[in-house]
Amino acid sequence: MSPRPTRAAVGALTPQHVTVHGHRRVFVRAGRGPALLLLHGLGCDHTTWAPVVADLAKRYTVIAPDLLGHGASDKPRADYSLGGYANGMRDLLTVLGIDRVTVVGHSFGGGVAMQFAYQFPERTERMVLVAPGGLGPEVTPAIRAITTPGFHQALGLLTLPGVRHLGGAAMRALARTGLPHTRDLAEVADIYDSLRDPAARAAIRHVVRAVVDWRGQVVTMADRAYLTAAMPMCVVWGEDDDVIPVSHAANAAALAPGARVEIVPNAGHFPHKDHPQRFVKTVHDFVRTTEPALHSRARWRQLLEQGAPVEPVEAEAGQAPVDPVPHVHGAGSPA
């Protein structure tokens, strides 16, 4: 297995920032070529892509922002809906002079990617969804808990310096043991540490409440997935994901039969960190072998008029995933 870079490993990339609608938005930009927009997950920032940015930048222009409310971007009292994030990404790309992108979204960022493609199909060439939200209701209880009354105050106590340091150290120690269900704890510890900032906690609460309630995810692409018939889509999921179950990959295969679905063995919720070389190869092969979508209003209207060819489905927790792409073993090295 390749070593998993820490957040500090992105040091070679110098963050930049622009002000859009009065809010500072931080991002990194690297490489030349067709544009890739990399969208991180809940509580993360652009450094989650550190293991793959350098290799992707050999062929592509890579834009990796800190979403509003995350990382070094501003954390205002603002619109943290998926639609609001999609609008923000459109405006950031416009300021940067980038017209069209392949959008790559991880976890919550996958939900933003889907919303971006839905709202702005004329600016979206392809979608790569990495363990995305929005394909089924199930999600880890830790995220559902954020929506419960009193959690914000409780988290304030849990992120006091002494408690936070002990908790973070314990999670990182467990992550090093290799025991079941501990694979992603190092990343969880980084997220936990970032929540020491009250503004970050408030932003995360607003984000989660927009897409999750105590029963699970409430925002889904199930009723609009048929629109991906006009846009190439690739779904990548870690086989051992404990945050959003890999069974949701079955929904992607059922709702968007033309999508490529790859299940990565020996990987958790962050397959781009667990096996960065394989992830880069997957993205490149997908881009190389598909034509960028060219938005046609007539085709879009036709799809809307026809509606979904299949009923929306929801995977049950523990359901075996549909895997149209055969597993490739030896995932720690390029396939």
C-alpha positions, 0 to 999 in steps of 0.5 A: 500500500502506498503511504498516505500523505498527511495534510502537510504533504500539499505544501508544494501547492501554494493556496490562492484566493479570490473574493466572490460575493464578498467572501474569500474563497481559497483554492489551489491550481496546478497543471495545464490541459483539460480542467478538473474541478476537485470538490472535497467532502464534509469537514475536509479541505483541498488538502484531501486531494494532496495524494493525487494532485501532482499526478493529475496535474501532469495532464490536466488543469486541476482546481481544488477549492476549499468550499465555503465554510471549510478550510481557509475559505470564509465561514459566513452565515450564508447559503450552504445548500447544494444549490448554493455550493454549485452556484459558488463553483460556477462563479469561482470558475468564471472568475478563473476564466474556466468555462468547462470542467470534468467535476470530481466530487468526494462524499458531500463534494459528490453531491455538490458535483451532481448538483453542479452538473444538473444546474450547469450542464453546459459547463460540465464535461463529465462527472467522477463521483467518489463515495458520493452522498445523494445515492441512498439514505444511509449515512454514518450515525456520527453525521446524523447526530450533527442534526440533533438538538444540543449537538452544537453545544456538545461539540463545543465541549468535545473540541476544547483543547485537552479533550480534542488532543486526547480524542485526536491522538486516540483516533490516529493511534487506532488508525495505525492498528489496521483493525476493522472499521479504523481505516478512516480514523486519521482523516476523521481526526483531522476533521475533528481538529478543524472543528475547534473553530466555532465558525467552522462548527456552525458552517458544518451544522448548516451544511449537514442540516441541508442534506441530512436528518436524524434518519439519514440523507434527505437529498438524492439524485435518484429522480434526476439520474436519468439525465446522466444519459447525456453526460459521462459518469464514473463512480468510485467507491472503497469496498470497506467504506464505513461512512456511506455504504458501498451498497449505494453503488448499486443505485448508481448502476441501476439509475444510470446504466451507462455509468462506470462503477469501480469498487476499490478493494482494501479501501475505505471512504477515501479511496483517492488516499488509500490508493492514489495511483489507482485513482489517478489511472481511473480518472485518466482512463475515464477522461481518455476514453469518453467524449466530453458532454456537449449540452443540447437544450433539445436533448435535455428537453427530450430527456425531461419529457421522457422521464426516468426509464426506471423507478428510483431505487434505494439500497438497503444497508448491507446490500451487496453492490452491483459491480459492472467493472471487475475488481482489480486486485493489487490496488496499491499499485497502478493497474 
